[in-house]
């Protein structure tokens, strides 16, 4: 959360100029309204130029005179405080007169752009019920029929001039100043009400940040219905500057506009983002008067070039928060995507999660805005106002402290952002504007940012064109710099160096200009749609087999025309998609095709060549289909279900296998229709109405055809936001931590929480024994499809399911017999022979004798440059991101433990048949992925091993983990999981996030307070970013340890990206603060030891290859005539260590000892003539440290003592 964060001195948003002379006299000590401030300016300097439009000019005296006359006239028509007055005028001097006149009359202006369609004008006029509309006679043909009095300023000038003087009303900061309409998600425009207090907040900040004087010449360029128009006009008039109305002929032409700005000697201007981005890239004369260029309205993708004579200021703010909420200068020449700055004076900005909790710096969340700019709400839309304008939960501050006052509100923007380390805010995009291509969620803004960096590109836009659910195309548009020649092939090649293939637009069109809306934003609806180019002759399938293979690829990858040279990994392929492709090809050709084949032959042509060869050799196999079984007898459990069932008998009343999901729904949701959709979904999937019993100790499934899954509904519409969040938080916690009785309870539970007319949260809790992550995708997608059909009074059109989960369970038992079982077991026996029973990660607490499975979660979003680097490295190394991140994780574990033999568990979807792809059920299997690391291994070597091991495991994934444990006869230890204790998971995507019909959906997994393993690292796509989600046992680890571990993981990632051929032991691991602290500690120890007379020689060795904090190892050789004992040396070093709060004599771990260079773990303080020191864990108290040390000392072996002595002899040169 950011609360008016200070800006660095060298990045101040305030140009170094002296405030206007006498400004304090214009702005009184007591708050004054904007019309009063302008009137005082006119009284002080009536002859000063206020505004000009071409040859027409208006002095401050004329402005006040005409506005006052208009105010009196408006009052005769019923205008009074808070009464709206419609305003439909071109950008002109009359616009300024009208705005000031309406405020002097006590009313609130409601601007309409004359270019609006007549239907939109009619809707807004009816919504405001404005009694008066001000316009020009030339625009009467565009004004729809209205009961309002239509006043033409030109036609009715005489009547206006003859009106009586206006009376003064006792207006205050709470009265409305203006209403601006923005588009609404329901199709109806929303009228945003801004008060005089909000407007005063904008003025106070602007005139402090960008002081203006009478000598300043500003501009008016924004459309009158764009809130930036208000920002352009009022600060200039209050400060006594003059406004130049930009001619329409140059308003959207960058070169002509620049010439006009220079000729008119403009000193400060606002330009909409697309226009500003073009203008700053033009060559500017050093003599230009412009000192400040303000921009906003869209995301700024690139910093300006160096050498400009002015400062570019990037601004952000929804209309609901009075134009500007954040502001900050953009450093010229920076390669970083510009931030949107810091909160403006008097404002607060918060980046929060779905439960209104602040997220950590660098983590994406929704932007909420508080402070003086937060408007009154939406006109005549109380429910929508309650949804978007929330009580500020951070406003409970004592009087006299900075920040929001008690009772303050904040605005929920719907925008996504994150805090940068300097406190500035990075804008990511609209929460409802993510698109999904080939299963990947993509932020179009990221593609635009990379496209904008290509040489010769002046302006860009990227859209998703979708002719059907399967046929989606990313389309890019560029405008070239003057004299630049852009070619589509070169642009796509440039993007391919920074983006994965699925994010490179299918087509890039070069345009003269991007179409703009009246407000200066890119009008994406008017961008031309290019024809789809045909495949080249080289890419066209050449044989019937190639055509069939290409058809399968297109179906699975969601493409329409992949060519024979398309590369699986380059078009977004991963193991789940590989499985779907292979199972379809097996079914088509009756061939036993291994999964790794798609990685060994990753193009359509190469894969088809293999298939043709196999067909020629007669390698046909007949796969036994899954058939429906009778429901009369006891129905078997799958092997995976059996494991969970036995676990629940051993540990009932636990939430370990509860899967909680929160689905945020935007739009008009009909609860009755949703409940009917749930009923049909449960009827469609038997597993959703299944319970579990047993006979003679053998579990079986019980399908209850009469079971109904009720949906509880909690209506919180209209309730205060704090109560809504409290109630929702309680429901989420209870659902996540709920346990189930497998023989009695419904294993699917749903609660609908209605927060507003167009906002709800569906809380889903389902037991793992009937679902997995894939199943959640199926459940959400089918529920939405059924709901959409019912809401449209149509029958659901889902394809019939030929089998159910129980049929799969019976088939699994029958299929895994004899030779198939033996072949699978033979591989795994050999693969895991001699594998270690336990991964000895350093823990904060001793392992308890029995696991309670209590856990917690910590998450971290990787910085975007790191994610981009990882994706690029995976493409270069021809591996999936799963394989790359697993190899990095194993490197971390190796460096933490020193164990060269590591086993990590990893789940796999196990949906190896087409029939089960659309089923809900617990299909997932667990693979044990072993790595055996040589002492001098490089990361590239380990990555190759991980790739080979993973592909081999995929080929033998059909053996259930439960069968493997049974066959290996592993002795069970109830204090840890057999075979592996650490799990790694990679999610390519989760849930349905985006739009579905008239609804927007955001599905999120929740934590349930448990951890099945010591540690689980879950890596998932979060838009275009990678999110690290660590589930850890709270019996073993503190959160601080997990945070430190993730810090080391990030350092490893950076080191590997920079040089993947480094040896594992040489990869950087410590964070910069740890490295500096290590050097500081080393220097202090050297200084202390140098003063000890009895020491002949000593050596302080820095060990930075061990992650258990930074380590210092001290070797000491005493003088031959020294009389002190080893205990004396030890006592001295302890005394020296006590002088540093960070150092204590504790242990040595992983020092390379002996001739073979193996990492041997030793525990000794001291041993012979050596003392070993390392920084202490500040989170542990002294007693805990001593207890841990005593335990480890007892493990010291005679062999390790001998090795240490030999190491000391080597140091002495003996």
JOQUI-V24852 format. One record per residue. NEAR is the number of other C-alpha atoms within 10 Angstrom. Layout:
# JOQUI-V24852
NEAR
NEAR
This chain:
# JOQUI-V24852
21
18
21
19
18
15
17
10
7
8
13
14
23
17
15
11
11
10
16
17
12
10
17
10
10
19
20
10
8
6
13
17
19
23
24
16
21
24
24
19
25
24
13
14
16
18
13
19
23
27
27
19
16
11
5
9
15
21
18
25
20
18
25
24
18
18
27
27
23
29
30
23
23
26
21
13
11
13
23
23
21
18
23
24
30
27
26
26
27
17
21
19
20
20
19
20
22
24
26
28
28
33
28
31
29
28
27
30
26
28
25
23
18
21
15
15
12
14
11
14
21
15
13
20
24
13
15
17
15
22
19
22
23
24
25
18
15
11
14
13
8
14
19
15
11
16
13
16
14
20
19
19
20
13
13
13
14
10
12
22
17
12
17
15
15
19
13
10
11
8
18
14
15
14
21
26
28
27
29
23
21
17
10
10
15
12
7
14
17
22
24
24
25
26
25
23
23
25
26
21
20
25
19
15
17
19
19
12
18
17
20
28
20
17
13
20
25
29
24
26
24
23
22
25
23
21
25
25
20
21
20
21
19
23
26
27
25
24
25
29
24
26
28
24
19
23
16
11
9
16
19
21
14
20
15
13
19
20
14
16
23
16
11
17
16
21
20
23
21
23
23
21
22
26
22
20
21
20
20
20
18
16
12
16
10
11
9
19
19
22
17
22
18
20
24
24
23
17
23
25
24
21
23
23
14
12
11
19
15
18
20
24
21
26
26
25
21
20
24
29
28
25
24
24
29
23
25
25
26
23
18
16
12
13
11
13
17
23
28
25
27
30
30
28
23
19
26
25
24
27
25
22
15
13
11
17
13
16
19
18
18
18
20
23
25
24
23
24
29
29
28
24
31
27
27
20
23
23
17
13
12
13
16
19
18
21
20
21
24
19
19
22
16
18
17
13
12
11
10
7
8
11
20
24
17
15
11
19
24
27
27
19
19
17
18
19
25
25
24
15
9
13
20
22
29
20
24
20
19
16
20
16
16
20
18
17
21
19
18
19
22
21
22
22
21
19
24
22
19
20
28
20
18
16
15
17
22
23
23
26
24
23
20
17
12
11
9
7
8
16
16
18
22
20
20
26
24
26
21
20
17
12
7
12
11
18
11
15
10
12
21
20
12
17
20
18
13
18
20
18
19
21
24
25
21
16
20
22
18
17
15
10
16
21
17
17
14
18
19
22
17
21
14
14
11
11
19
12
13
10
7
11
9
9
13
8
9
10
16
18
21
12
13
11
18
22
18
17
25
25
17
20
27
18
16
18
23
18
19
16
19
20
22
22
15
17
20
19
23
18
17
19
24
19
23
15
17
21
23
21
22
25
21
18
19
21
17
12
19
16
20
17
20
16
23
21
16
24
21
12
16
20
21
27
25
17
20
22
16
14
21
15
11
16
14
10
9
9
14
14
13
11
12
8
12
19
13
15
15
10
12
6
10
15
20
22
24
24
20
19
25
17
14
15
21
14
13
19
11
9
12
15
13
18
23
26
22
24
25
25
22
20
21
20
24
20
18
16
18
12
16
12
16
20
20
17
23
23
17
17
18
20
17
18
19
21
25
26
22
22
20
20
16
13
8
5
8
12
18
20
22
21
17
13
11
8
14
16
19
15
21
15
15
15
14
18
20
17
15
14
21
14
12
18
17
12
14
21
15
11
14
24
15
14
25
27
20
20
19
19
15
19
14
11
14
19
24
24
18
19
19
22
24
22
24
23
18
20
20
23
20
20
24
22
23
24
23
20
25
21
25
19
21
21
22
22
18
20
22
18
15
20
20
20
18
23
26
21
16
16
16
9
9
11
12
16
9
10
7
8
12
12
18
22
22
24
21
25
22
18
19
19
13
10
16
15
10
9
9
12
15
12
12
19
18
11
14
19
13
9
16
15
9
9
15
17
17
15
21
14
19
14
14
19
14
11
14
12
10
10
18
18
21
20
22
18
21
16
19
20
20
17
14
14
12
16
18
18
18
20
18
19
19
20
16
9
13
18
19
21
22
21
24
23
20
24
22
20
18
23
24
23
23
23
21
19
20
23
19
18
16
26
24
21
19
21
14
18
19
20
20
20
17
15
16
20
15
20
24
24
28
24
27
20
19
19
24
23
22
23
21
16
19
13
14
12
15
19
23
19
18
23
23
17
18
23
21
14
18
22
21
17
22
18
16
19
21
20
22
22
18
15
14
18
14
10
12
14
9
12
10
11
12
12
13
21
16
15
24
22
20
22
23
20
18
21
15
21
19
19
21
23
23
19
17
13
12
13
19
22
22
17
21
17
16
16
20
24
19
23
25
21
20
26
22
22
23
17
24
19
19
20
18
19
20
22
22
19
18
22
24
27
24
21
19
19
20
16
15
12
17
18
15
16
20
20
16
18
21
20
17
22
23
18
16
22
16
12
12
19
15
18
17
26
19
13
24
19
27
25
18
10
8
14
16
13
14
21
14
11
22
19
12
14
20
14
12
15
21
13
9
12
10
18
17
14
14
17
13
17
13
17
18
20
21
20
21
22
22
23
25
22
19
21
18
22
18
18
13
9
8
11
10
12
12
17
14
12
21
19
14
15
22
17
14
18
21
13
13
13
10
14
21
22
24
23
23
20
21
19
18
15
18
16
9
8
10
15
17
17
17
21
24
24
18
18
16
17
18
22
22
25
24
26
22
21
16
10
12
12
10
13
9
13
16
13
10
16
17
13
11
15
15
10
11
14
12
9
9
17
16
14
17
22
18
16
18
18
12
10
15
12
7
7
